Amino acid sequence: MKIVTYILEVLIMFAKELVHDGHVRRFSVSDAGQEGWEVRVEEDAAVVRRLCYTDWHRVERALGSITLEVQALVSNGWQDRTAH
């Protein structure tokens, strides 16, 4: 029996995790290989947005939106739990 191990290497370009009153929101932008870049937003255990872009300018716009959303959440008491 042959066992094959695959190592999945993902380049995370942006990651932010915020917490508030027992809830968690995660934001990430990562390299998705042939698909381009994956922009992902999670709330607690659910993925609420997952988009793949092949155009880097769209990724930049999505990242701008995420940055504004993160700033608004922090202004409303969410704490940054991203590893530094």
Order of alpha helices (4+ residues) and beta strands (2+ residues): beta-beta-beta-beta-alpha-beta
